[in-house]
Amino acid sequence: MQRKVNYRLKTKISPILIIGTQRSGSNLLRLMLNQLPQIEAPHPPHLLQVFSPLVPAYGSLEEDKNFQALIGDIMRFIEANPVPWSNIELNPDKIFERCESRSLVEIFRVVYEMKAELKGAAYWCCKSMANVYFIPEIEDSGMKPFYIHLLRDGRDVAASFRNAIVGEKHPFFIAKQWVREQELANAMTARLPAERTVVLRFEEFINDPQRALTGVLTKLEIEWTDDILNYYLSEEAKNTAAAGEMWRNVVKPVDRNNKRHYSEKLSKEEIALFESIAGKALTYYGYKTDNDIGKLSAQYSEQEIRTFNEQNEMLKKEARVKYVKDAEARAKQENVLKDIKKRLGK
């Protein structure tokens, strides 16, 4: 039985997790927070999302060799991250010694904490939005993160996925994902003390970053500094932009007009399809729908869904071809993961 540890009492370094759905401005937020000396926010290798399905294949983590094997594989994976983790040498033996329980979540904590220590930061921040699926495990581990639910109009999220090598591409699947992840973020954070959560709306965030971030920084007991707005001049921003086309805008100042572009990038039929699934959620979060959702049917036949899936897979393949630079940047990490899975028999 794993013992729970109250890390907020044991260490001065506390976690910040950005949750929600990808393509919601999480890299912009990460780079802004990284400008603060109190926060270390490296580009995430998505450790929980990638390794959770693989953990059972390692066998009991109570056996040193199995736990050490998992740590070693995670280190290889981080070292191959498209956006390199600078100024840190991740030593598997040191990580093994620092882990106070045998779990993936504990390795996740220790690795980020070691990165934050090099900066002398009081917080480490992970912007892997899929962490929303692992909140129960994170909370049970004894970690008590501060959660930022980053919320963006789901239709703009869908449009943004069209210009990215990652993620689903068809509005049917993106709508379902967006609804599921917003509901999950709401449900999970509703159970936590108010001082540990905040909802940050993307549209308000880009319109007035200082005003929108004040609620976040106040809860973290950090003062605003105009250095936050110079994120696009940082080495971290340059390294991020160099790693892929979908991040090219992070070396530019905030684009306050980066909203409601979905009407230019999605057809009327695609917008109606998205709203047929996510219309109620859009309305709940304060977004006006283009269609009367009462007249839209969210019932689709098995044949229609199969067609959506075929189109989705085709669009994914096209993205791999179109965004060659992004694919090349991910190749090293993908090869590491393939090697790990092959060894584990997955």
Backbone torsions as a table, in degrees:
resi	resn	phi	psi	omega
1	MET	NA	127.2	-177.6
2	GLN	-77.8	138.6	179.2
3	ARG	-87.2	141.6	178.8
4	LYS	-86.4	141.0	-178.4
5	VAL	-125.8	131.5	176.5
6	ASN	-86.0	93.0	-173.6
7	TYR	-69.3	-25.0	179.3
8	ARG	-67.5	-21.8	177.2
9	LEU	-91.4	-29.2	-174.8
10	LYS	-83.0	-27.8	-174.7
11	THR	-136.5	156.8	177.1
12	LYS	-84.1	-8.7	-178.0
13	ILE	-96.6	120.4	-177.2
14	SER	-116.3	151.0	-178.5
15	PRO	-86.8	148.5	170.6
16	ILE	-124.5	126.2	178.4
17	LEU	-118.0	127.4	175.2
18	ILE	-95.3	122.1	-175.4
19	ILE	-125.6	161.8	-178.4
20	GLY	139.9	-133.0	179.6
21	THR	-124.3	141.4	177.2
22	GLN	-54.8	162.6	-179.8
23	ARG	65.8	32.8	179.5
24	SER	-115.1	14.1	179.4
25	GLY	92.9	19.3	-176.1
26	SER	-68.3	-32.2	178.0
27	ASN	-70.4	-38.1	176.1
28	LEU	-60.5	-46.8	179.5
29	LEU	-63.8	-43.4	179.5
30	ARG	-58.5	-46.0	-177.5
31	LEU	-66.9	-34.8	176.5
32	MET	-66.1	-47.2	-179.8
33	LEU	-64.5	-32.8	-179.3
34	ASN	-67.4	-17.4	177.3
35	GLN	-70.2	-20.5	-178.2
36	LEU	-82.5	135.6	178.9
37	PRO	-64.3	-20.8	-178.3
38	GLN	-81.7	-10.8	-174.3
39	ILE	-128.5	131.0	172.4
40	GLU	-109.3	120.0	-174.4
41	ALA	-132.5	77.0	178.4
42	PRO	-71.6	161.5	176.2
43	HIS	-66.0	132.4	-171.8
44	PRO	-79.8	138.3	170.6
45	PRO	-87.6	7.0	176.5
46	HIS	56.2	51.5	-172.7
47	LEU	-60.7	-46.0	-177.2
48	LEU	-67.4	-42.3	-179.3
49	GLN	-64.4	-42.7	-175.2
50	VAL	-77.5	-43.5	-170.6
51	PHE	-93.5	-18.4	-179.9
52	SER	-54.9	-44.3	179.4
53	PRO	-67.5	-19.4	-175.3
54	LEU	-92.6	-21.4	-173.7
55	VAL	-51.9	-45.4	-179.3
56	PRO	-57.0	-28.2	-177.8
57	ALA	-71.4	-14.7	179.5
58	TYR	-81.1	-13.7	-174.7
59	GLY	84.3	-169.7	-178.8
60	SER	-62.1	124.2	179.3
61	LEU	-76.1	-7.0	174.6
62	GLU	-71.6	-18.6	174.0
63	GLU	-84.1	126.1	-174.7
64	ASP	-52.1	-45.4	-174.5
65	LYS	-63.6	-35.3	179.3
66	ASN	-71.4	-43.6	179.9
67	PHE	-67.0	-39.4	177.8
68	GLN	-66.2	-35.6	177.6
69	ALA	-64.3	-42.2	178.0
70	LEU	-63.0	-44.5	178.6
71	ILE	-60.7	-45.2	-179.6
72	GLY	-61.0	-41.5	179.2
73	ASP	-66.7	-39.4	178.5
74	ILE	-64.4	-39.1	178.6
75	MET	-63.7	-42.6	177.5
76	ARG	-61.2	-39.9	-178.1
77	PHE	-67.2	-42.3	178.6
78	ILE	-65.0	-41.7	-179.1
79	GLU	-62.5	-22.5	179.4
80	ALA	-97.5	9.6	-177.4
81	ASN	-57.5	137.3	-180.0
82	PRO	-54.6	-38.1	173.6
83	VAL	-104.9	107.4	-172.3
84	PRO	-60.9	145.7	170.8
85	TRP	-83.8	112.1	-175.3
86	SER	-87.1	157.6	172.1
87	ASN	57.9	34.9	177.5
88	ILE	-149.5	136.5	173.0
89	GLU	-114.2	110.2	-175.8
90	LEU	-84.6	107.9	-178.1
91	ASN	-95.1	114.6	-177.4
92	PRO	-56.4	-36.6	-179.4
93	ASP	-66.0	-40.5	179.4
94	LYS	-67.6	-38.7	178.4
95	ILE	-65.0	-43.0	178.3
96	PHE	-58.2	-43.5	-178.7
97	GLU	-66.8	-33.0	-175.8
98	ARG	-82.6	-19.7	-178.9
99	CYS	-68.6	128.5	-178.4
100	GLU	-100.9	-1.6	172.8
101	SER	-151.9	166.6	-175.4
102	ARG	-104.1	88.2	-179.9
103	SER	-156.9	160.3	175.1
104	LEU	-62.7	-41.3	179.8
105	VAL	-59.8	-37.0	180.0
106	GLU	-68.6	-40.1	176.4
107	ILE	-62.8	-44.1	176.9
108	PHE	-53.3	-49.1	-179.6
109	ARG	-62.8	-48.9	-175.2
110	VAL	-62.6	-43.4	-178.5
111	VAL	-62.0	-47.3	179.5
112	TYR	-67.1	-36.6	179.7
113	GLU	-64.9	-40.9	178.0
114	MET	-62.8	-38.1	177.9
115	LYS	-64.7	-42.1	-179.3
116	ALA	-66.7	-34.7	-179.1
117	GLU	-60.8	-35.1	-179.0
118	LEU	-65.5	-27.3	178.5
119	LYS	-91.0	-12.8	-174.8
120	GLY	72.5	29.3	-175.6
121	ALA	-83.9	154.3	176.6
122	ALA	-90.0	-16.7	-178.7
123	TYR	-135.7	148.9	164.5
124	TRP	-116.3	147.3	-174.7
125	CYS	-126.7	130.4	174.3
126	CYS	-116.3	125.5	-177.4
127	LYS	-104.1	20.7	175.3
128	SER	-70.9	101.8	-172.3
129	MET	-61.9	-26.3	-179.9
130	ALA	-67.6	-8.7	175.9
131	ASN	-60.9	-14.1	177.5
132	VAL	-59.6	-27.1	-179.9
133	TYR	-79.4	-10.6	-174.0
134	PHE	-116.4	13.9	-178.5
135	ILE	-58.0	-41.7	178.6
136	PRO	-58.0	-45.0	179.2
137	GLU	-66.0	-38.6	179.3
138	ILE	-63.7	-46.4	-179.8
139	GLU	-66.5	-40.6	179.8
140	ASP	-65.6	-24.1	-178.7
141	SER	-71.2	-18.4	-176.8
142	GLY	106.6	-14.3	174.4
143	MET	-66.7	143.0	177.7
144	LYS	-126.9	76.7	-176.2
145	PRO	-70.6	163.6	167.6
146	PHE	-96.4	124.4	-174.9
147	TYR	-103.5	129.9	172.6
148	ILE	-110.4	109.1	176.8
149	HIS	-85.2	103.7	-178.7
150	LEU	-89.9	115.6	-171.4
151	LEU	-115.2	126.8	177.6
152	ARG	-131.4	149.6	175.8
153	ASP	-48.5	121.4	-176.1
154	GLY	-60.2	-28.0	179.3
155	ARG	-70.7	-36.6	174.5
156	ASP	-70.3	-32.3	174.5
157	VAL	-61.8	-45.7	179.9
158	ALA	-61.7	-42.7	178.9
159	ALA	-64.8	-38.1	-179.1
160	SER	-67.6	-36.0	178.1
161	PHE	-61.9	-26.7	178.7
162	ARG	-63.6	-27.4	-177.5
163	ASN	-103.3	25.6	-178.1
164	ALA	-133.4	150.1	178.6
165	ILE	-76.5	-20.5	-176.0
166	VAL	-95.4	161.8	167.8
167	GLY	82.2	176.2	176.6
168	GLU	-70.9	161.6	-176.3
169	LYS	-124.7	-22.5	-177.6
170	HIS	-89.9	136.5	-177.2
171	PRO	-58.9	-26.5	178.6
172	PHE	-61.2	-48.9	-176.5
173	PHE	-77.2	-34.6	178.1
174	ILE	-67.6	-39.4	178.8
175	ALA	-61.0	-45.3	179.5
176	LYS	-63.1	-42.4	179.2
177	GLN	-64.1	-45.1	-177.7
178	TRP	-61.7	-46.0	179.2
179	VAL	-61.6	-47.9	-177.6
180	ARG	-59.7	-43.6	-174.6
181	GLU	-76.1	-32.1	175.1
182	GLN	-69.3	-43.2	179.3
183	GLU	-63.1	-39.7	-179.9
184	LEU	-67.0	-43.8	178.3
185	ALA	-60.6	-42.8	178.9
186	ASN	-63.4	-48.0	-176.5
187	ALA	-64.0	-41.8	-177.5
188	MET	-69.6	-46.9	-176.1
189	THR	-73.2	-23.8	179.0
190	ALA	-63.1	-23.7	-178.9
191	ARG	-84.6	-7.8	-173.7
192	LEU	-101.9	158.8	176.7
193	PRO	-59.2	142.8	-176.4
194	ALA	-58.8	-29.5	-178.5
195	GLU	-72.4	-6.9	-179.8
196	ARG	-108.1	7.0	-178.1
197	THR	-140.6	154.3	172.8
198	VAL	-156.0	145.5	173.9
199	VAL	-102.3	127.1	-179.9
200	LEU	-119.4	114.2	-179.1
201	ARG	-83.8	125.9	-176.7
202	PHE	-55.5	-43.9	-176.1
203	GLU	-63.3	-39.2	177.4
204	GLU	-73.0	-34.9	-179.1
205	PHE	-62.1	-47.1	-178.3
206	ILE	-78.2	-24.6	179.3
207	ASN	-70.6	-39.6	-179.8
208	ASP	-150.9	82.8	-175.6
209	PRO	-54.4	-41.5	-177.5
210	GLN	-64.1	-46.6	-179.5
211	ARG	-64.7	-43.0	-176.9
212	ALA	-68.6	-36.7	-177.4
213	LEU	-81.9	-12.1	-179.2
214	THR	-58.4	-41.6	179.2
215	GLY	-63.1	-35.3	178.1
216	VAL	-69.5	-52.4	-175.1
217	LEU	-65.9	-34.7	178.9
218	THR	-61.3	-44.0	179.6
219	LYS	-68.0	-27.3	178.4
220	LEU	-87.8	-3.9	-178.5
221	GLU	60.2	45.6	177.8
222	ILE	-124.1	138.5	179.6
223	GLU	-88.2	147.3	176.5
224	TRP	-65.5	144.4	171.3
225	THR	-138.6	143.1	-178.9
226	ASP	-66.6	-12.0	175.2
227	ASP	-59.7	-26.3	179.1
228	ILE	-56.6	-39.9	-176.8
229	LEU	-74.9	-10.0	178.3
230	ASN	-95.4	18.0	-179.1
231	TYR	-51.1	-36.7	-173.5
232	TYR	-70.0	-10.7	177.5
233	LEU	-94.4	-6.9	-174.3
234	SER	-75.8	156.7	176.4
235	GLU	-63.4	-35.5	179.5
236	GLU	-63.3	-39.9	177.7
237	ALA	-65.5	-41.8	179.7
238	LYS	-64.5	-42.2	178.9
239	ASN	-65.7	-36.7	179.5
240	THR	-67.7	-46.4	179.9
241	ALA	-62.9	-34.3	-179.1
242	ALA	-70.5	-17.5	-175.2
243	ALA	-88.9	-4.1	179.6
244	GLY	173.7	149.4	179.4
245	GLU	-62.5	-33.1	-175.5
246	MET	-70.4	-9.1	177.9
247	TRP	-114.3	14.3	-173.1
248	ARG	-62.4	-26.0	-175.8
249	ASN	-80.3	-6.0	-177.3
250	VAL	-73.6	-6.8	175.4
251	VAL	-99.7	21.5	176.5
252	LYS	-124.7	155.1	175.5
253	PRO	-61.0	166.5	-178.9
254	VAL	-57.4	129.9	175.7
255	ASP	-92.9	101.1	-176.5
256	ARG	-70.5	-10.6	179.8
257	ASN	-98.5	9.0	-176.5
258	ASN	-81.2	65.4	178.4
259	LYS	-155.6	154.9	-178.5
260	ARG	54.6	35.3	174.6
261	HIS	-85.7	-7.1	-176.0
262	TYR	-60.1	-31.0	-178.2
263	SER	-66.9	-20.3	177.9
264	GLU	-90.2	-26.3	-172.4
265	LYS	-105.1	-19.0	178.1
266	LEU	-114.6	144.5	177.3
267	SER	-74.1	165.4	178.1
268	LYS	-60.8	-35.4	179.2
269	GLU	-67.1	-39.5	179.6
270	GLU	-68.7	-38.6	177.4
271	ILE	-63.7	-43.3	179.4
272	ALA	-64.0	-39.3	178.0
273	LEU	-62.7	-46.7	178.8
274	PHE	-60.1	-45.9	-177.1
275	GLU	-70.4	-25.1	177.2
276	SER	-64.9	-28.4	-179.3
277	ILE	-96.8	-40.9	-172.2
278	ALA	-110.9	7.7	-175.4
279	GLY	-57.9	-44.8	-179.5
280	LYS	-64.2	-39.3	179.2
281	ALA	-68.2	-40.9	177.1
282	LEU	-58.0	-46.3	179.4
283	THR	-62.8	-42.9	180.0
284	TYR	-58.0	-38.9	-178.1
285	TYR	-88.8	5.8	172.9
286	GLY	93.2	13.5	179.0
287	TYR	-97.8	131.7	-179.7
288	LYS	-79.9	131.2	179.8
289	THR	-83.8	152.9	178.2
290	ASP	-80.4	-21.0	-176.9
291	ASN	-119.4	159.1	172.2
292	ASP	-76.3	102.2	-172.3
293	ILE	-65.8	-18.4	176.8
294	GLY	-67.8	-19.8	-179.2
295	LYS	-100.8	-0.9	179.9
296	LEU	-96.3	138.3	177.6
297	SER	-99.7	132.3	178.8
298	ALA	-98.6	12.0	-179.8
299	GLN	-94.6	120.8	179.9
300	TYR	-126.0	140.3	-177.7
301	SER	-72.6	164.0	178.1
302	GLU	-60.7	-36.6	179.2
303	GLN	-66.4	-41.9	178.4
304	GLU	-62.3	-42.9	-179.5
305	ILE	-66.1	-37.6	176.0
306	ARG	-62.3	-39.9	178.2
307	THR	-65.5	-43.0	176.8
308	PHE	-58.0	-42.1	-178.1
309	ASN	-66.1	-40.9	178.2
310	GLU	-62.9	-43.0	178.2
311	GLN	-65.2	-39.3	179.5
312	ASN	-61.1	-47.1	-179.4
313	GLU	-65.6	-36.9	178.1
314	MET	-64.3	-43.0	179.5
315	LEU	-65.9	-35.2	177.1
316	LYS	-64.3	-43.6	179.1
317	LYS	-63.9	-40.6	178.8
318	GLU	-63.3	-36.9	179.2
319	ALA	-65.0	-38.0	178.5
320	ARG	-63.0	-34.7	179.7
321	VAL	-78.9	-41.6	-176.0
322	LYS	-68.8	-42.7	-175.7
323	TYR	-101.8	69.4	-176.1
324	VAL	-62.9	-41.5	-178.8
325	LYS	-60.4	-43.1	178.6
326	ASP	-64.0	-41.7	179.9
327	ALA	-63.5	-42.0	179.6
328	GLU	-64.7	-38.3	-179.3
329	ALA	-66.5	-27.6	-178.2
330	ARG	-94.0	-9.6	-173.4
331	ALA	-59.9	-42.7	-177.0
332	LYS	-62.6	-46.3	-179.1
333	GLN	-68.4	-37.9	177.8
334	GLU	-63.5	-38.4	178.6
335	ASN	-67.8	-37.3	175.9
336	VAL	-61.5	-44.6	-179.1
337	LEU	-65.5	-40.8	177.3
338	LYS	-60.1	-41.3	-179.8
339	ASP	-65.1	-41.4	178.6
340	ILE	-63.2	-46.5	-178.7
341	LYS	-64.1	-39.0	179.0
342	LYS	-62.7	-43.2	-179.8
343	ARG	-65.4	-36.4	-178.7
344	LEU	-81.8	-8.2	-178.9
345	GLY	75.6	28.2	180.0
346	LYS	-98.6	NA	NA
